[in-house]
Amino acid sequence: MLDDVKAALTHLRRGDLRAAAAELELGTRAQAVRARAREAVRRTWMRYALRGVRQNDAHDRLDLAYAVPDPWHMASDRERHRFAETNRVIAERLAPRVGSLLEIGCGEGHQSEVLARLCDDLTGLDVSATAIARARRRLPGATFVAGDLFAQPWAHDRGRFELVTACEVIYYMSDRRRFLDTIDALGRACLVTYFAPAAKKVEAECLAMPGAQRTTFRHEDTEGVAVWWKGATAR
Ligand SMILES: C[S@@+](CC[C@H](N)C(=O)[O-])C[C@H]1O[C@@H](n2cnc3c(N)ncnc32)[C@H](O)[C@@H]1O
């Protein structure tokens, strides 16, 4: 470090500010400080926005979360790994490619981008209108709908989608039984994912679906769970 400072001072004496900054890696350091500050703001905001959000359909608070970009940190390595693992489970356990896919709780469309690689038509649904507006910009070729599943005119169409996914969303619902029964009728196959610590809250109902199968995937110290089954019209 001392050598770097000496070298920077030499550059400064010569009037070469740019070389002095490069010597001290000021650009890289400033970038790292900005990234840490952004992450601190995101965490603080999420603590505030998600206050009172439990399994209680708190749709307004969930929309509020999107006042910051990427509130769930979906651009992180951990989430990118989960997206890849989810696609792998679909391709290996359900079908290498699907026609129509309904993604419930699609947020800003980070996972939609990855799911779109294995389907022909993707429909994303989220209760946050702010998130849906961003998802539309991210993936203009897909269809995105803002609102609750039960409010959709097609919510009770049997076998309408080849695959229905609900990734990291089931935690926020008050009536999981009704939700699971609805997607069971709507999709010819269904897949739900959640982080392992939430299993005690949500797993029993997911595994109660007829023919449900389960697998896990891990990224560093985080374990994810995927549960899938054939929908009512395909059994
Ligand atoms: C943790 S984020 C997951 C985003 C995305 N599924 C993923 O895994 O990358 C949860 C998302 O579910 C949405 N959500 C919560 N309850 C919902 C519901 N009843 N219907 C649709 N979306 C819902 C939230 O607005 C939020 O965008």
The ligand as a MOL file (V3000), in Angstrom:
LIG
                    3D

  0  0  0     0  0            999 V3000
M  V30 BEGIN CTAB
M  V30 COUNTS 27 29 0 0 0
M  V30 BEGIN ATOM
M  V30 1 C -39.5340 -13.4140 -3.5350 0
M  V30 2 S -40.3030 -12.7290 -4.9330 0 CHG=1
M  V30 3 C -40.0250 -14.0420 -6.1130 0
M  V30 4 C -39.9240 -13.5710 -7.5520 0
M  V30 5 C -39.7180 -14.7100 -8.5560 0
M  V30 6 N -40.7240 -15.7340 -8.4460 0
M  V30 7 C -38.3860 -15.3650 -8.3980 0
M  V30 8 O -38.2930 -16.4370 -7.7870 0
M  V30 9 O -37.4180 -14.8040 -8.9170 0 CHG=-1
M  V30 10 C -42.0100 -13.0140 -4.5660 0
M  V30 11 C -42.9420 -12.3920 -5.5820 0
M  V30 12 O -44.2370 -12.9420 -5.4150 0
M  V30 13 C -45.1910 -11.9030 -5.5860 0
M  V30 14 N -46.4420 -12.3440 -4.9440 0
M  V30 15 C -46.7160 -12.4990 -3.6280 0
M  V30 16 N -47.9790 -12.9630 -3.4430 0
M  V30 17 C -48.4950 -13.1450 -4.6820 0
M  V30 18 C -49.7400 -13.6240 -5.1740 0
M  V30 19 N -50.7400 -13.9930 -4.3470 0
M  V30 20 N -49.9300 -13.6930 -6.4960 0
M  V30 21 C -48.9380 -13.3060 -7.3610 0
M  V30 22 N -47.7430 -12.8300 -6.9600 0
M  V30 23 C -47.5180 -12.7520 -5.6500 0
M  V30 24 C -44.5150 -10.6950 -4.9520 0
M  V30 25 O -45.0740 -9.4810 -5.3890 0
M  V30 26 C -43.0820 -10.8730 -5.4160 0
M  V30 27 O -42.8540 -10.2700 -6.6550 0
M  V30 END ATOM
M  V30 BEGIN BOND
M  V30 1 1 1 2
M  V30 2 1 2 3
M  V30 3 1 2 10
M  V30 4 1 3 4
M  V30 5 1 4 5
M  V30 6 1 5 6
M  V30 7 1 5 7
M  V30 8 2 7 8
M  V30 9 1 7 9
M  V30 10 1 10 11
M  V30 11 1 11 12
M  V30 12 1 11 26
M  V30 13 1 12 13
M  V30 14 1 13 14
M  V30 15 1 13 24
M  V30 16 1 14 15
M  V30 17 1 14 23
M  V30 18 2 15 16
M  V30 19 1 16 17
M  V30 20 1 17 18
M  V30 21 2 17 23
M  V30 22 1 18 19
M  V30 23 2 18 20
M  V30 24 1 20 21
M  V30 25 2 21 22
M  V30 26 1 22 23
M  V30 27 1 24 25
M  V30 28 1 24 26
M  V30 29 1 26 27
M  V30 END BOND
M  V30 END CTAB
M  END
